[in-house]
Amino acid sequence: MIAAFFGVLIAWLSAGPSPRTWAKPFVVTSPSEVLATLRAGCARCDWGQPGREAVALRLSVDGRYSQHILLARGEAPADYRVTLGALTAGRHRLTVDRDPAHSAKGAGPVTIDALDVTMLARSDEAFLAQSMAPILHARPNTVGRFTDLPLLMWYEIVPTARGRQYRYSVIFSNEDGGTATDRLMATWGRTTDIEFVYGAEIDASEKILAEEFQGPGHEVPAFNGRHEGRHPLLWVSTDNNMVSQSGRTRIRYAPAPERFDLTGVSREMVMDRHPWSYTTAAVEMQREGKIDDRAEAGSGKIPDPRRYVHVEACAEVENAAVAFSVRAPDASGAARWYDSDRGVSEFRIVRSGCFRGAVPLPAFAGRPDAVRFRAYARPPQRGAPPAPAGTVRLTRVNTVFMLDDRFQPQPSMFSWTGSTTLTLDGDWRELPFAPGSRYSALRRTPRGSARTTRDQPQRHRALFFRPHKNSVSQRLCGKTSVSSGPSVSM
């Protein structure tokens, strides 16, 4: 890998009718895929504040438009890593302009701390994946509206009978259509939108055998559209961020993809590696009026995201649904259970593998000390033949956490590995967190026992919980890890 680093520390591209242009020459020593990392911030920028959301930067290479970058991460300098595409050996010129037409009116000057340009030759391990990374054109109704922004792209490599497939997915800051925000939190544990967008199957000689994309209606047809080099050109075309092979929008984004192996974890782990993505999503929810402390289940809105307990677990789910519940003391000190489905069957999880979900606690609740799981039979589908009896087997709890005052994940409170079958419409299976618990195995909680809170409108901000004095591990019907997060005041 050959990398050229250009350090700058300039306040530039100031707001006004005549934005300045910044340009930097660089040399490519052999035909390469080229990446750029721009470390930048913009004064007064705040993704959560109307009129100050972000500055839009227009990038060009050798006088040809490449893409836009929205400085959505605020005033402090942050890294924005993008794909510039395939370039031949020789001298090249990267030009960056402030785009006033697509920048927030109240956003101030931009500061660039550094620019890192990386060349990947064919011999580089990451070359092939980078060479096929999609270029995303903006959805028309997002241009100038600072919504549903592509934040991150990653890829996975999956073996196939003929070779292997490279699968590219994108994390958007939200989705203006599709799943309602409260259901997103209950069944996915986030308000971002995560979508597979493009796949390419290749053989041993790196010849592309087949291409596909996720189109409207979650259909996955063959891709027969245009490319720049080997980069497919995609247009985000629906309000839930499906893509098409063509479109009219010229503004586009090209976040550089990262490789992830998600074996044994959920897709949300990509967000965990980039905690700022939680912040961006949360403040967008605030700006768009999707957060309301009095929000009830089914309203489409959510209370403060910092009141939610996020749970990632893994289960084999067949023709069934799963909900979890978190136990925490209420304001009086009495233990209560808070169910993730909040009394709404559509808020239950119906997919196999590793999943995330989240449930809000009331204001002034204490620190969670247990989680439990229950399986439900799925109602018959209208017009469909009766499905075979469902089954659910829980195998792991990867993490349980809440968000800090910046809306970013705190350290996990609990994890567990083992195996237990959940009886459909049967009892809850409980996992206590506390070290030294009198429970030596999964505890069965009969239905209707203890006090369960499905949904309570709240009018206050949540308190964050003081950590236990010690962090320990213990055996609990498998392998259990308990840890204590920091004390955070809101």
ChimeraX attribute file (.defattr): number of C-alpha atoms within 10 A of each C-alpha:
attribute: neighborCount
match mode: 1-to-1
recipient: residues
	/A:1	13
	/A:2	13
	/A:3	14
	/A:4	14
	/A:5	13
	/A:6	13
	/A:7	12
	/A:8	12
	/A:9	12
	/A:10	12
	/A:11	15
	/A:12	18
	/A:13	24
	/A:14	18
	/A:15	20
	/A:16	12
	/A:17	8
	/A:18	10
	/A:19	15
	/A:20	14
	/A:21	12
	/A:22	13
	/A:23	13
	/A:24	12
	/A:25	12
	/A:26	15
	/A:27	14
	/A:28	22
	/A:29	14
	/A:30	15
	/A:31	15
	/A:32	23
	/A:33	26
	/A:34	23
	/A:35	22
	/A:36	23
	/A:37	19
	/A:38	19
	/A:39	21
	/A:40	23
	/A:41	26
	/A:42	28
	/A:43	20
	/A:44	20
	/A:45	26
	/A:46	24
	/A:47	27
	/A:48	23
	/A:49	17
	/A:50	17
	/A:51	17
	/A:52	22
	/A:53	28
	/A:54	33
	/A:55	33
	/A:56	23
	/A:57	21
	/A:58	21
	/A:59	21
	/A:60	18
	/A:61	19
	/A:62	12
	/A:63	11
	/A:64	11
	/A:65	15
	/A:66	21
	/A:67	23
	/A:68	24
	/A:69	23
	/A:70	20
	/A:71	25
	/A:72	23
	/A:73	23
	/A:74	22
	/A:75	21
	/A:76	13
	/A:77	19
	/A:78	20
	/A:79	18
	/A:80	21
	/A:81	20
	/A:82	22
	/A:83	25
	/A:84	23
	/A:85	24
	/A:86	20
	/A:87	18
	/A:88	14
	/A:89	12
	/A:90	11
	/A:91	12
	/A:92	16
	/A:93	15
	/A:94	19
	/A:95	20
	/A:96	22
	/A:97	18
	/A:98	26
	/A:99	20
	/A:100	20
	/A:101	11
	/A:102	19
	/A:103	23
	/A:104	24
	/A:105	16
	/A:106	17
	/A:107	23
	/A:108	22
	/A:109	19
	/A:110	26
	/A:111	21
	/A:112	20
	/A:113	18
	/A:114	19
	/A:115	21
	/A:116	16
	/A:117	23
	/A:118	20
	/A:119	25
	/A:120	23
	/A:121	20
	/A:122	15
	/A:123	10
	/A:124	13
	/A:125	11
	/A:126	15
	/A:127	17
	/A:128	17
	/A:129	21
	/A:130	23
	/A:131	21
	/A:132	24
	/A:133	29
	/A:134	28
	/A:135	23
	/A:136	24
	/A:137	24
	/A:138	25
	/A:139	24
	/A:140	18
	/A:141	15
	/A:142	14
	/A:143	15
	/A:144	13
	/A:145	15
	/A:146	23
	/A:147	22
	/A:148	25
	/A:149	25
	/A:150	23
	/A:151	23
	/A:152	23
	/A:153	24
	/A:154	21
	/A:155	22
	/A:156	17
	/A:157	17
	/A:158	12
	/A:159	11
	/A:160	11
	/A:161	7
	/A:162	11
	/A:163	16
	/A:164	18
	/A:165	22
	/A:166	20
	/A:167	23
	/A:168	24
	/A:169	22
	/A:170	23
	/A:171	23
	/A:172	22
	/A:173	27
	/A:174	25
	/A:175	21
	/A:176	18
	/A:177	12
	/A:178	12
	/A:179	15
	/A:180	17
	/A:181	23
	/A:182	26
	/A:183	26
	/A:184	22
	/A:185	25
	/A:186	30
	/A:187	24
	/A:188	25
	/A:189	22
	/A:190	25
	/A:191	25
	/A:192	28
	/A:193	22
	/A:194	23
	/A:195	19
	/A:196	21
	/A:197	24
	/A:198	25
	/A:199	26
	/A:200	23
	/A:201	21
	/A:202	19
	/A:203	15
	/A:204	9
	/A:205	7
	/A:206	11
	/A:207	11
	/A:208	16
	/A:209	13
	/A:210	14
	/A:211	20
	/A:212	18
	/A:213	25
	/A:214	22
	/A:215	24
	/A:216	16
	/A:217	9
	/A:218	15
	/A:219	11
	/A:220	16
	/A:221	11
	/A:222	16
	/A:223	20
	/A:224	12
	/A:225	13
	/A:226	13
	/A:227	13
	/A:228	13
	/A:229	12
	/A:230	16
	/A:231	19
	/A:232	23
	/A:233	21
	/A:234	26
	/A:235	25
	/A:236	25
	/A:237	22
	/A:238	19
	/A:239	17
	/A:240	21
	/A:241	31
	/A:242	21
	/A:243	26
	/A:244	21
	/A:245	18
	/A:246	14
	/A:247	16
	/A:248	11
	/A:249	16
	/A:250	14
	/A:251	19
	/A:252	23
	/A:253	21
	/A:254	25
	/A:255	27
	/A:256	22
	/A:257	22
	/A:258	17
	/A:259	17
	/A:260	13
	/A:261	14
	/A:262	13
	/A:263	9
	/A:264	13
	/A:265	20
	/A:266	17
	/A:267	21
	/A:268	19
	/A:269	15
	/A:270	20
	/A:271	19
	/A:272	13
	/A:273	9
	/A:274	13
	/A:275	17
	/A:276	18
	/A:277	21
	/A:278	21
	/A:279	22
	/A:280	24
	/A:281	24
	/A:282	27
	/A:283	21
	/A:284	25
	/A:285	24
	/A:286	16
	/A:287	15
	/A:288	14
	/A:289	11
	/A:290	20
	/A:291	21
	/A:292	18
	/A:293	20
	/A:294	16
	/A:295	20
	/A:296	17
	/A:297	21
	/A:298	16
	/A:299	14
	/A:300	15
	/A:301	21
	/A:302	27
	/A:303	25
	/A:304	24
	/A:305	31
	/A:306	22
	/A:307	25
	/A:308	23
	/A:309	22
	/A:310	25
	/A:311	28
	/A:312	22
	/A:313	24
	/A:314	21
	/A:315	21
	/A:316	15
	/A:317	20
	/A:318	18
	/A:319	18
	/A:320	22
	/A:321	25
	/A:322	27
	/A:323	22
	/A:324	25
	/A:325	27
	/A:326	28
	/A:327	26
	/A:328	21
	/A:329	18
	/A:330	17
	/A:331	12
	/A:332	9
	/A:333	10
	/A:334	12
	/A:335	18
	/A:336	19
	/A:337	23
	/A:338	26
	/A:339	28
	/A:340	31
	/A:341	24
	/A:342	23
	/A:343	14
	/A:344	15
	/A:345	14
	/A:346	14
	/A:347	24
	/A:348	24
	/A:349	23
	/A:350	18
	/A:351	17
	/A:352	18
	/A:353	16
	/A:354	22
	/A:355	23
	/A:356	26
	/A:357	26
	/A:358	30
	/A:359	26
	/A:360	27
	/A:361	32
	/A:362	26
	/A:363	20
	/A:364	18
	/A:365	22
	/A:366	22
	/A:367	19
	/A:368	24
	/A:369	17
	/A:370	18
	/A:371	23
	/A:372	22
	/A:373	21
	/A:374	24
	/A:375	28
	/A:376	22
	/A:377	18
	/A:378	18
	/A:379	12
	/A:380	11
	/A:381	9
	/A:382	7
	/A:383	6
	/A:384	7
	/A:385	8
	/A:386	10
	/A:387	12
	/A:388	8
	/A:389	11
	/A:390	16
	/A:391	18
	/A:392	23
	/A:393	18
	/A:394	24
	/A:395	19
	/A:396	23
	/A:397	25
	/A:398	22
	/A:399	19
	/A:400	26
	/A:401	21
	/A:402	24
	/A:403	21
	/A:404	21
	/A:405	14
	/A:406	15
	/A:407	21
	/A:408	22
	/A:409	21
	/A:410	18
	/A:411	16
	/A:412	18
	/A:413	24
	/A:414	24
	/A:415	21
	/A:416	23
	/A:417	19
	/A:418	15
	/A:419	14
	/A:420	16
	/A:421	15
	/A:422	21
	/A:423	17
	/A:424	18
	/A:425	15
	/A:426	15
	/A:427	19
	/A:428	24
	/A:429	23
	/A:430	21
	/A:431	26
	/A:432	24
	/A:433	24
	/A:434	20
	/A:435	19
	/A:436	11
	/A:437	11
	/A:438	8
	/A:439	15
	/A:440	13
	/A:441	15
	/A:442	18
	/A:443	15
	/A:444	14
	/A:445	16
	/A:446	11
	/A:447	12
	/A:448	9
	/A:449	10
	/A:450	12
	/A:451	12
	/A:452	17
	/A:453	18
	/A:454	17
	/A:455	20
	/A:456	17
	/A:457	14
	/A:458	19
	/A:459	13
	/A:460	13
	/A:461	15
	/A:462	23
	/A:463	19
	/A:464	23
	/A:465	18
	/A:466	14
	/A:467	15
	/A:468	17
	/A:469	8
	/A:470	9
	/A:471	14
	/A:472	14
	/A:473	17
	/A:474	17
	/A:475	13
	/A:476	19
	/A:477	17
	/A:478	15
	/A:479	14
	/A:480	22
	/A:481	21
	/A:482	21
	/A:483	20
	/A:484	19
	/A:485	19
	/A:486	13
	/A:487	13
	/A:488	14
	/A:489	11
	/A:490	10
